[in-house]
Amino acid sequence: MQSNRPDTDIHELDTKILFKVLYTLNITRHHVVSYPSNHPIIETSATQLLSLLAQLLKLTDRIALGIARDVILVGGDVFERGNAVFRDLANGLFESGVVSLVFNQQVCLPEIVLFCQALGRKREDLIAQGGVSGILARAGVRGIEAKGIDYSAFHSTEMVRIQVAAGAGPEEPGSGLWEHFVGGLMDGTLDTSGSGYVGMDSLDPQAVAEALNRRSYRDEPDERNRPASYESNIVSFMKKLDNEEIESHFRKETLEKLGVFIGKLSPEVRKQFLSSAFRSLAARKDLVEEILANLQKETLLDVFTQIENQQIVVPQAIMTLLGQMSHQRKGDEHLRDVAAARRVSDDEIHNRLKILFREESGDQFIPDSYRESLQSVAATMPGALPQSRRIEELKGSLSTHFVENQVCAIILELIETIDPDEDQARSLSRNLMDLLIYFLETGDYRALAQAHQRLLGFDRESSPFTLPIANEALVFFSSPAIIDEVLAGLDLWGKEKHEGIRALMRQVGAPFVEPLLDRLAEEQGLTMRRFYMACLGDLKHTASQAIQVRLHDRRWYVVRNLVVLLRQINDPEVLTSIGYLVGRSHPKVHLEVLKTYLHFKDPRADRYLVKELENSDMERKLNAVRLCGVSRSPEVIRELTRILDHRGKTEDIFELKRAVLKALAEIGSPAALPAIEDVINTRALWSPVLLNRLKVEAVRSLVHYRDQRAEELLRRIAGGKGDLARLAETALLRGGEGQK
C-alpha cells in the first residue's frame, strides 16, 4: 500500500537526530575503510547508524540527501554549512561519484556495511563496476539508493584528441585557457535554483560575470570562504598563462576576456576578486600590469576609487606598480592621485595606528551627526546596545553542540545533587551515555575529559544512585572499543584535535597506557612517535611499570624509546630495570642508558663513562665524550686528557679531540690545562689544516676555565703573531667584559 507520508524536509525532521545520523555515517565510513572486516567496531558503529536512521524513518518513508563537493543538502537546503565533519563526508561521497543518497524503510545492517565498503574503493574500480549504484544494485540492496554519474555515458574512441567542432582542427596550447578559468571558478558549487549556473557552451565573459554576481547575491551570508577559492583559481590560471608553449594570440585573447569579465562584476564581487588577485600575485607585478592594462578606462577608474576608499586590499608591492603606472599615464590625473595618496611610510602607518587605537580618541573618527543619532537611540534603550562580539557569542550558544554541552553539565549536576528514584536514575544514566557517545562522535574530546573529571569527583557521601551511575560512565571511558575510537580520532580528525585527545588521555590515565605503547612500537612517522611519547610522558608513574615490562622487546629502537620515556618520568627507581642493558645492548640503546644514569647523578655513571672512553669503537667513544660535560669525576677528566695526548693523524681522531676539548670546557677543571697547552704548542708536518682547527678550538675553550693559569696562557698566545694571537686577544676582551 502506498504511504501518504511526505518525503524528507529539513524543517520537518528532528535535526538533532539528523545531525547524529550524518556524524555516525561519516565515522562508520572511516571505520569500514580503516579496520579489518571482522573488527567489532564496524558492527558497533553501523548498528548505531541503523538505530538513528530508524528514528528518522518513523517520520518519513525516505531520507534523501543531495551531495555537492563540500556540502550536504536536505530538502533543497544546505545542512550545517561549514561543519568540518559534514564537509569531509560530502567530499568522500562526491569523490566516489555519489550525488544523491536515499535511505528508506528497508535499510539493514549488511547494506550499510556494503555501502561503506563501496565508498572505500578506488575510483577506477567504481567506474569499472558502474559506480556505487551498480555495486548496490548487483548485491540486491533495497534500503539504500546512491545515484551518481552515469559512467555508461562515457565510451572509448580511437581519436587521439576530441575536437571542439568539426573542421576546427586540433586544439592548440592555450586554446582552452578561458574555459579552464571559468570551470575552476564555478567548480564545486551547487545552485539549487539553476539560475546561477554557466554551462561550458556559454562562456561569454559578461555571462560568467553575471552568473557570479547572482551567486554572490544569493550566498552573501556564507561567502567567507569565497576569497580563498578565488586565490587558488587565480594562481592556477596564471600558471597556465605563464606556459611558454601558449601562442601569444591565445594569451592576448584570454587577457582581454578577463578584462571584460572584471568590468562586468558587481562592485562587491570585484572587490573580493581583485583583493584575492592582488594578494596572490604580489610577487608577479608583470602579470598584474597585464591584467590592469586590459581593463576599460571606466573600470580602471572604478577600481582605483575602490582602492582609494580602501575597499580593495592592495599589497605594498602592487601599490608601487600602481604608482609607476600613474606616471606613465600622464592624462589620468585620478590614477596618479590615488596611487600617490596610498604611498605611506611605515613610520607614518605606525603613528596613524597609534592614534586610531587610542582609547580616548574613538569619538574623533565618528561624524558628529552620526554620533548624536547613536546617542539618541541608545538613550531610548533599557540597556547598552550589545556588541557584535557578544551577539556572535549569543548565536554560538544556540548551536546544537553548545546545547549538548550544557545538557551534559546539567545531568552531571543532577546526578550529584538529587535523590532520584530508580526510573529517573536509569533515564539520567542513559542520557549521560548518549551524550558521551555524541561527544566522541563529534570529536569534542575536551568535553569528554571534563565529564570524566567531574565523575571522578563524586564521593561516597553522594546520593545512593550517584556512584552506580558514575561507575557505569567511568567504565565507558576504559572500554577497549572506546579507547580504540579515541585513538582512531588522531587520524580521523587530524592535528586539529591532537591536543584535545591528549588532554582526555591525560585525564583518563591507565587504560590508555598499553594501547599507546602498542602504537609507539609500530609507528613509522617521527612526528607521531614524539606525540605518543609526549602522551605517555604525561601519564608518568601510571605508565612506568608497563614501560619497564617491555624493556625486553627484541627491537632496539623500541627499547631506546622506552628508556627515553623512563628518563622523562624522572623516577630514580627505574635504574634497577635498565641496568642489565649496560654494555649488552645496541649502541644507541646503550647511549640512552648512559644518559639516564647521568641524569639521575648515579655514581655508576662515571664508571660506565670511563669504560666507554676506553672502548676501541670510535662511534661509542665519541658518543661517550659528548656526555662527559656533566661529569666532575677525576677519572673521567684523566681519560679525556689521555685522548688529547693520542698522536693519531686521521680526521676521526681530530674530530674526537675537538669533542674532548668541548667536554673539558664544560667541566672547567684546571687539571686539563696542561694537556690543552700541549695541543696549542704542537707542531706537525702532516695534517696542518686539521691541527690548526684543533688549536682554534683549544684557544676558544680557555675562556671557560675560571683559573689564573688559563688567563696567563691566553696572554702568552696573544703576545705572539698570527690567527691564534688575534683569537686569544679577542677571548681576553670577552673574558674581561664577562667579569665586569
LINNORUR-V75506 format. One record per residue. N is the residue number from 1. RES is the residue in one letter. NEAR is the number of other C-alpha atoms within 10 Angstrom. Layout:
N:RES:NEAR, N:RES:NEAR
//
This chain:
1:M:3, 2:Q:4, 3:S:7, 4:N:8, 5:R:11, 6:P:11, 7:D:14, 8:T:21, 9:D:15, 10:I:18, 11:H:10, 12:E:12, 13:L:17, 14:D:13, 15:T:14, 16:K:11, 17:I:14, 18:L:19, 19:F:17, 20:K:18, 21:V:20, 22:L:19, 23:Y:20, 24:T:22, 25:L:22, 26:N:24, 27:I:23, 28:T:25, 29:R:25, 30:H:21, 31:H:25, 32:V:26, 33:V:16, 34:S:15, 35:Y:13, 36:P:11, 37:S:14, 38:N:9, 39:H:12, 40:P:11, 41:I:20, 42:I:22, 43:E:19, 44:T:13, 45:S:21, 46:A:25, 47:T:19, 48:Q:18, 49:L:23, 50:L:18, 51:S:15, 52:L:19, 53:L:24, 54:A:17, 55:Q:14, 56:L:21, 57:L:19, 58:K:12, 59:L:16, 60:T:19, 61:D:18, 62:R:21, 63:I:23, 64:A:22, 65:L:21, 66:G:21, 67:I:25, 68:A:22, 69:R:20, 70:D:21, 71:V:25, 72:I:25, 73:L:20, 74:V:18, 75:G:16, 76:G:16, 77:D:16, 78:V:18, 79:F:19, 80:E:14, 81:R:14, 82:G:14, 83:N:11, 84:A:14, 85:V:19, 86:F:21, 87:R:19, 88:D:17, 89:L:23, 90:A:24, 91:N:20, 92:G:20, 93:L:27, 94:F:21, 95:E:15, 96:S:22, 97:G:23, 98:V:24, 99:V:19, 100:S:19, 101:L:18, 102:V:16, 103:F:21, 104:N:19, 105:Q:17, 106:Q:14, 107:V:19, 108:C:21, 109:L:15, 110:P:12, 111:E:20, 112:I:24, 113:V:21, 114:L:17, 115:F:20, 116:C:21, 117:Q:18, 118:A:23, 119:L:24, 120:G:18, 121:R:14, 122:K:11, 123:R:16, 124:E:10, 125:D:12, 126:L:20, 127:I:17, 128:A:11, 129:Q:14, 130:G:17, 131:G:26, 132:V:28, 133:S:24, 134:G:18, 135:I:17, 136:L:20, 137:A:14, 138:R:9, 139:A:11, 140:G:10, 141:V:19, 142:R:15, 143:G:17, 144:I:23, 145:E:20, 146:A:22, 147:K:18, 148:G:20, 149:I:17, 150:D:12, 151:Y:14, 152:S:10, 153:A:6, 154:F:7, 155:H:6, 156:S:5, 157:T:8, 158:E:6, 159:M:7, 160:V:7, 161:R:10, 162:I:12, 163:Q:12, 164:V:10, 165:A:8, 166:A:7, 167:G:7, 168:A:8, 169:G:11, 170:P:13, 171:E:12, 172:E:11, 173:P:14, 174:G:22, 175:S:17, 176:G:13, 177:L:20, 178:W:22, 179:E:17, 180:H:16, 181:F:19, 182:V:20, 183:G:16, 184:G:17, 185:L:19, 186:M:19, 187:D:12, 188:G:13, 189:T:14, 190:L:19, 191:D:13, 192:T:12, 193:S:8, 194:G:8, 195:S:10, 196:G:21, 197:Y:19, 198:V:19, 199:G:11, 200:M:11, 201:D:7, 202:S:11, 203:L:16, 204:D:16, 205:P:22, 206:Q:17, 207:A:16, 208:V:22, 209:A:24, 210:E:17, 211:A:18, 212:L:20, 213:N:19, 214:R:17, 215:R:20, 216:S:18, 217:Y:14, 218:R:12, 219:D:12, 220:E:11, 221:P:8, 222:D:11, 223:E:13, 224:R:10, 225:N:9, 226:R:17, 227:P:18, 228:A:14, 229:S:15, 230:Y:20, 231:E:21, 232:S:15, 233:N:23, 234:I:21, 235:V:15, 236:S:14, 237:F:18, 238:M:15, 239:K:10, 240:K:19, 241:L:21, 242:D:11, 243:N:12, 244:E:10, 245:E:11, 246:I:16, 247:E:14, 248:S:11, 249:H:11, 250:F:18, 251:R:18, 252:K:14, 253:E:15, 254:T:21, 255:L:22, 256:E:18, 257:K:18, 258:L:21, 259:G:21, 260:V:19, 261:F:19, 262:I:26, 263:G:23, 264:K:20, 265:L:21, 266:S:16, 267:P:16, 268:E:14, 269:V:21, 270:R:21, 271:K:21, 272:Q:19, 273:F:22, 274:L:20, 275:S:21, 276:S:25, 277:A:22, 278:F:24, 279:R:17, 280:S:18, 281:L:20, 282:A:18, 283:A:13, 284:R:13, 285:K:17, 286:D:12, 287:L:17, 288:V:18, 289:E:14, 290:E:14, 291:I:16, 292:L:19, 293:A:15, 294:N:19, 295:L:21, 296:Q:15, 297:K:13, 298:E:10, 299:T:18, 300:L:18, 301:L:16, 302:D:15, 303:V:23, 304:F:21, 305:T:16, 306:Q:18, 307:I:19, 308:E:16, 309:N:10, 310:Q:12, 311:Q:16, 312:I:21, 313:V:16, 314:V:19, 315:P:15, 316:Q:15, 317:A:15, 318:I:20, 319:M:20, 320:T:16, 321:L:15, 322:L:25, 323:G:19, 324:Q:14, 325:M:18, 326:S:20, 327:H:14, 328:Q:11, 329:R:12, 330:K:11, 331:G:10, 332:D:14, 333:E:11, 334:H:15, 335:L:23, 336:R:20, 337:D:14, 338:V:21, 339:A:21, 340:A:16, 341:A:11, 342:R:17, 343:R:13, 344:V:10, 345:S:8, 346:D:9, 347:D:9, 348:E:10, 349:I:10, 350:H:11, 351:N:10, 352:R:11, 353:L:11, 354:K:11, 355:I:13, 356:L:14, 357:F:10, 358:R:9, 359:E:9, 360:E:9, 361:S:11, 362:G:11, 363:D:10, 364:Q:10, 365:F:9, 366:I:11, 367:P:9, 368:D:11, 369:S:8, 370:Y:10, 371:R:13, 372:E:12, 373:S:11, 374:L:12, 375:Q:10, 376:S:11, 377:V:11, 378:A:13, 379:A:11, 380:T:9, 381:M:9, 382:P:7, 383:G:8, 384:A:9, 385:L:10, 386:P:8, 387:Q:9, 388:S:9, 389:R:9, 390:R:10, 391:I:11, 392:E:10, 393:E:11, 394:L:11, 395:K:10, 396:G:13, 397:S:13, 398:L:10, 399:S:10, 400:T:12, 401:H:17, 402:F:11, 403:V:13, 404:E:16, 405:N:17, 406:Q:12, 407:V:15, 408:C:21, 409:A:17, 410:I:12, 411:I:16, 412:L:21, 413:E:12, 414:L:15, 415:I:25, 416:E:23, 417:T:12, 418:I:14, 419:D:15, 420:P:17, 421:D:10, 422:E:10, 423:D:9, 424:Q:13, 425:A:19, 426:R:14, 427:S:12, 428:L:18, 429:S:22, 430:R:14, 431:N:15, 432:L:22, 433:M:17, 434:D:13, 435:L:19, 436:L:23, 437:I:15, 438:Y:18, 439:F:19, 440:L:18, 441:E:20, 442:T:18, 443:G:21, 444:D:18, 445:Y:24, 446:R:19, 447:A:19, 448:L:26, 449:A:21, 450:Q:14, 451:A:22, 452:H:20, 453:Q:15, 454:R:15, 455:L:20, 456:L:14, 457:G:11, 458:F:17, 459:D:11, 460:R:9, 461:E:9, 462:S:14, 463:S:16, 464:P:14, 465:F:19, 466:T:24, 467:L:19, 468:P:13, 469:I:21, 470:A:22, 471:N:13, 472:E:12, 473:A:19, 474:L:17, 475:V:11, 476:F:17, 477:F:22, 478:S:15, 479:S:12, 480:P:15, 481:A:13, 482:I:16, 483:I:18, 484:D:13, 485:E:17, 486:V:22, 487:L:18, 488:A:17, 489:G:21, 490:L:19, 491:D:13, 492:L:19, 493:W:15, 494:G:10, 495:K:12, 496:E:9, 497:K:17, 498:H:17, 499:E:15, 500:G:19, 501:I:23, 502:R:23, 503:A:18, 504:L:24, 505:M:25, 506:R:18, 507:Q:19, 508:V:20, 509:G:19, 510:A:17, 511:P:16, 512:F:24, 513:V:20, 514:E:14, 515:P:15, 516:L:20, 517:L:20, 518:D:11, 519:R:14, 520:L:21, 521:A:18, 522:E:10, 523:E:14, 524:Q:10, 525:G:9, 526:L:8, 527:T:9, 528:M:14, 529:R:18, 530:R:14, 531:F:16, 532:Y:20, 533:M:19, 534:A:15, 535:C:21, 536:L:31, 537:G:21, 538:D:19, 539:L:20, 540:K:19, 541:H:16, 542:T:17, 543:A:23, 544:S:21, 545:Q:13, 546:A:15, 547:I:21, 548:Q:18, 549:V:11, 550:R:13, 551:L:19, 552:H:12, 553:D:12, 554:R:9, 555:R:11, 556:W:17, 557:Y:14, 558:V:18, 559:V:25, 560:R:20, 561:N:20, 562:L:27, 563:V:27, 564:V:17, 565:L:20, 566:L:27, 567:R:21, 568:Q:17, 569:I:19, 570:N:16, 571:D:13, 572:P:15, 573:E:11, 574:V:19, 575:L:17, 576:T:9, 577:S:14, 578:I:20, 579:G:14, 580:Y:11, 581:L:18, 582:V:16, 583:G:16, 584:R:10, 585:S:15, 586:H:15, 587:P:16, 588:K:15, 589:V:23, 590:H:20, 591:L:20, 592:E:20, 593:V:27, 594:L:25, 595:K:20, 596:T:23, 597:Y:21, 598:L:20, 599:H:15, 600:F:15, 601:K:14, 602:D:13, 603:P:11, 604:R:12, 605:A:20, 606:D:22, 607:R:14, 608:Y:18, 609:L:25, 610:V:21, 611:K:14, 612:E:21, 613:L:23, 614:E:15, 615:N:14, 616:S:9, 617:D:10, 618:M:15, 619:E:13, 620:R:17, 621:K:18, 622:L:20, 623:N:19, 624:A:24, 625:V:27, 626:R:14, 627:L:16, 628:C:27, 629:G:20, 630:V:15, 631:S:19, 632:R:15, 633:S:17, 634:P:12, 635:E:13, 636:V:22, 637:I:22, 638:R:15, 639:E:17, 640:L:24, 641:T:20, 642:R:12, 643:I:18, 644:L:22, 645:D:13, 646:H:11, 647:R:9, 648:G:11, 649:K:14, 650:T:11, 651:E:12, 652:D:13, 653:I:18, 654:F:20, 655:E:14, 656:L:19, 657:K:24, 658:R:20, 659:A:23, 660:V:25, 661:L:27, 662:K:20, 663:A:21, 664:L:30, 665:A:21, 666:E:17, 667:I:19, 668:G:21, 669:S:17, 670:P:16, 671:A:13, 672:A:19, 673:L:21, 674:P:13, 675:A:18, 676:I:23, 677:E:17, 678:D:14, 679:V:20, 680:I:20, 681:N:10, 682:T:10, 683:R:11, 684:A:10, 685:L:6, 686:W:10, 687:S:12, 688:P:12, 689:V:9, 690:L:15, 691:L:20, 692:N:18, 693:R:13, 694:L:19, 695:K:22, 696:V:16, 697:E:19, 698:A:25, 699:V:23, 700:R:18, 701:S:20, 702:L:27, 703:V:21, 704:H:16, 705:Y:19, 706:R:13, 707:D:14, 708:Q:9, 709:R:14, 710:A:20, 711:E:18, 712:E:12, 713:L:17, 714:L:23, 715:R:16, 716:R:12, 717:I:20, 718:A:20, 719:G:13, 720:G:13, 721:K:9, 722:G:10, 723:D:12, 724:L:21, 725:A:18, 726:R:15, 727:L:16, 728:A:25, 729:E:19, 730:T:15, 731:A:21, 732:L:19, 733:L:10, 734:R:13, 735:G:16, 736:G:11, 737:E:9, 738:G:9, 739:Q:6, 740:K:6
//
